[in-house]
Structures are given as C-alpha cells and as structure tokens.
Amino acid sequence: MDPLAPVSGRRRAWRAWRRRRPFGAGLLLVLGGAEILLVQRAGPPARCSRRGRTCGTRCRC
C-alpha cells in the first residue's frame, strides 16, 4: 500500500474521531491504573505486635 495514496472515507473518519478524543480522560485512566498497581505491590500495612492495630514503621505503643 502506497503511504502517499489518499485515505478512504472510513479511515479519514476514524482518524478525525481519534484526534478529537480527550487527552485528560486517558491520562486519568492511566494514573488510576498505576495507583491500583502500586497499592497492590505495597502489600498490607504493618501490624503492631502489642495491640494488634495498624501502626507506622516506628511503633510507640
């Protein structure tokens, strides 16, 4: 297929639709997916051995 040949009507319509799609929505979608992946990799929070509640990295119970 010659890259310089004129594009068909369907392909032209597809390209026009694709260029009008909102960039912000795609960006939010990617950021939301990244958040889900990072939360899953972080694992559960540390538990305090004395009181059984969630504590930070330095437990002062």
NUKESE-542845 format. One record per residue (C-alpha): residue number from 1; residue in three letters; x, y, z. Coordinates in steps of 0.001 Angstrom, whole numbers, always signed. Example, Ala and Ser with C-alpha at 12.3 -4.5 7.8 and 13.67 -1.06 7.14 Angstrom:
- i | aa | east | north | up
- 1 | ALA | +12300 | -4500 | +7800
- 2 | SER | +13670 | -1060 | +7140
// end
This chain:
- i | aa | east | north | up
- 1 | MET | +0 | +0 | +0
- 2 | ASP | +1345 | +3349 | -1015
- 3 | PRO | +1675 | +5662 | +2046
- 4 | LEU | +1094 | +8683 | -183
- 5 | ALA | -2183 | +7358 | -1606
- 6 | PRO | -5345 | +9142 | -471
- 7 | VAL | -7039 | +7577 | +2521
- 8 | SER | -10541 | +6156 | +2327
- 9 | GLY | -13571 | +7830 | +3884
- 10 | ARG | -13783 | +5358 | +6760
- 11 | ARG | -10123 | +5743 | +7611
- 12 | ARG | -10387 | +9532 | +7454
- 13 | ALA | -13405 | +9440 | +9771
- 14 | TRP | -11519 | +7126 | +12172
- 15 | ARG | -8525 | +9472 | +12270
- 16 | ALA | -10732 | +12508 | +12850
- 17 | TRP | -12558 | +10765 | +15714
- 18 | ARG | -9316 | +9592 | +17265
- 19 | ARG | -7835 | +13100 | +17215
- 20 | ARG | -10895 | +14558 | +18970
- 21 | ARG | -10717 | +12162 | +21920
- 22 | PRO | -9972 | +13919 | +25200
- 23 | PHE | -6378 | +13613 | +26418
- 24 | GLY | -7297 | +14291 | +30058
- 25 | ALA | -9584 | +11275 | +30329
- 26 | GLY | -6878 | +8954 | +29045
- 27 | LEU | -4358 | +10455 | +31421
- 28 | LEU | -6666 | +9952 | +34414
- 29 | LEU | -7287 | +6381 | +33319
- 30 | VAL | -3552 | +5632 | +33210
- 31 | LEU | -2947 | +7314 | +36578
- 32 | GLY | -5782 | +5336 | +38161
- 33 | GLY | -4361 | +2086 | +36839
- 34 | ALA | -904 | +2991 | +38142
- 35 | GLU | -2376 | +3683 | +41578
- 36 | ILE | -4060 | +281 | +41657
- 37 | LEU | -819 | -1454 | +40693
- 38 | LEU | +1213 | +431 | +43278
- 39 | VAL | -1260 | -257 | +46087
- 40 | GLN | -1261 | -3952 | +45245
- 41 | ARG | +2532 | -4083 | +45275
- 42 | ALA | +2784 | -2210 | +48588
- 43 | GLY | +1078 | -5015 | +50493
- 44 | PRO | -835 | -4734 | +53749
- 45 | PRO | +259 | -2210 | +56401
- 46 | ALA | +2417 | -3357 | +59314
- 47 | ARG | +514 | -4535 | +62385
- 48 | CYS | +1553 | -3662 | +65911
- 49 | SER | +2523 | -6779 | +67808
- 50 | ARG | +1315 | -5400 | +71141
- 51 | ARG | -2169 | -4087 | +70402
- 52 | GLY | -2972 | -5603 | +67008
- 53 | ARG | -3684 | -2271 | +65347
- 54 | THR | -2142 | -697 | +62293
- 55 | CYS | +919 | +1372 | +63088
- 56 | GLY | +3554 | +3194 | +61135
- 57 | THR | +7092 | +1982 | +60658
- 58 | ARG | +8016 | +3064 | +64188
- 59 | CYS | +5637 | +1567 | +66719
- 60 | ARG | +5443 | +3512 | +70010
- 61 | CYS | +2742 | +1509 | +71709
// end
